[in-house]
């Protein structure tokens, strides 16, 4: 199976599943946004909880799992439904073994978390319940590692970016600093995956900058290099940046202007659901066509490779003054793609059956994949099963 990228139809939110082309079909879930109405069998909102489970492997106890879950930042539209659909706690206390297989919560083998992103978020915003639950689980796993200096699946954590005040100095074995590469997932080195963490990074010597970063939706920014198959020489570069806004992208360009290849991508998840605030300091609703593009931010997000794809995980993009998604941002991304013969897609406009599914081609580009569901889903029993997370009658 080639490497696959599944963007779930979750409105203005993010939820992306990456499945690697290795023997174990290693899975990485980036963010989660499973709305309550998606669990309602009487609502036509796509049942993305079920769609996710259909694409996951199960362990020898028939528990669904992801090998890694990365939370880009703790907004509700990036972690909604987490507590309901994922087991957050010690794996030896998993309570769902007697539930219907489509109702079982998903095991997270390794958590990828950034304490600095949480720290920048907390002063100005009250965390939603799911973000607080994620933070609690991250703290549990960090403490487990501190107590044992080792962890197995279900207790593992990878810290994305240093924290302030030397708080992560004793966690070097599980810490990825900004600028560093890593290729291990859930304790195993991968031959088909490597990634470079580009943000966040602390700026304790610049209080004004730290204050500005808290206002610009600080998020994990990462460029993943993923092999289309086990024997591919090319790699698909998948660039993700959560809801990072214009200041962060301007700083990215300042940092990598002399090495733009660091920012190059075959597949970009448009930051902040195709928001204009990713590309400009000006308000789209206030200035309209007079709003000016930040050239530095555009340069950072403009390193599209030949045949690149940009995906907006959002509602349908229409010509109005809403933001996000923003029609002006869509036009800007299309102008980036035009010279490289690329494709712009929107999950709500271009997806079907709850997903927009892409797969890696041999040259590193991505192509649209036929939506296939797990074999179990074709059985009469599976067809009659309730929506994942739906209350039982």
Steps between C-alpha positions, in 0.01 A plus 500: 500500500634845416520764772156654553376835630139515619348842566170461682202722427475682833392848391737774613725265694793266449518122513754327276609137498835404348561131430853404408602250233677266741422144600314612813300775322613744767237767568538864608190704584541877493229670705142386557166671450211258549192711559207378705269508198744270316407233757126551445352238263213740424734775380660508155833628634770254386568229757873565514542299820388191311701598191813529714448162668449335161851609404680392817661171588416313819729332748483140623221602741293651217567853623525768227814710520706775344875472525529874561262788567626857457302796631614807306346736757219481758205661321168317514490463121824302524422277798119479521368153579837382628381374839199326351682316224851444643617325814693749714658306782730206581463227236468231767182674620329501159128444578339442159582137417139387539356777286395463137816526289380824338441654844842425644714802572819530301834432667769765448830315502714815497390856571670794324451812707645850535490644854615835361198522270275427799684760707457768233133411468397487866550864614244639257257213452324250720578150377202295386434171681666289230812719499520472878460122474780483243724714720429278800589189299819663372601583855427143610725362228780745579482403866501132405820555303657697786415220742618211279736664244331272250150441362317250279211552258210683658726685742741658251525871428712715272545864602493737202713802582677615816302657779596817686709520819688175424186299577583239234875474566462161672287365213765505226440136404138576409548860385517626141642852483403749232712431192568138589410193295351177632393171342380289792133437567381318812849381582592366155715667235326533164663463159205669326455805723708786627386842613650833593344705778502869404300651788442578779816631666522707821608864491547572869740786424232689307185556705337711230546226241362235735196720555448534125537126450217437746278714275598323178364152567831338587490143368724207422650556155653192338614381160461123464692309233307183419596223258225409250600133539759293685737512203449858381793734452270804491316636802171683538549814705195568715507844665271571798468806719178490701349848530832688484436856384692764309771587757609139525524460122692827470746368756522170311606685187753712689648182643507295180526761223848371417383138519148502350520126430423452871152638430442315171194277479307265276198522730405793722218508751398865466550656844196606700248358254604729214492814714606836361676571833762243402609719209422855612486736797196671345139407565322348200157606624629851575717572195384253238705516182712778651641256755869447433684169488804458723765407244714325761211282620404423140860405424507261795180331384586530131772235471277264302675225306396397149148353506441601864162481674360740760205381709264727692337310786193718514147573398433584137693813400264761357547856377404693812669673794518196726839398635577213537472370241579801286454530125798738476727247672377233259589725206845558645564128544383436145743762374777317687401174332455635147870503400549142626182358347361424844153432642303677773240292683244559774380215719134599480508567126726218379448224756239226510370255760647717775855516366736642242747218444834546325790264444865543411607444141843364415634848417405639843189687390160401634198383305138454596432148623181300467321491834515148636368382833606217722379157397301472819295801402354314205336236716135524593591519866732793445247676281246478778742612771430831676712805438821506699430686821122499452293432812345155515124465500 
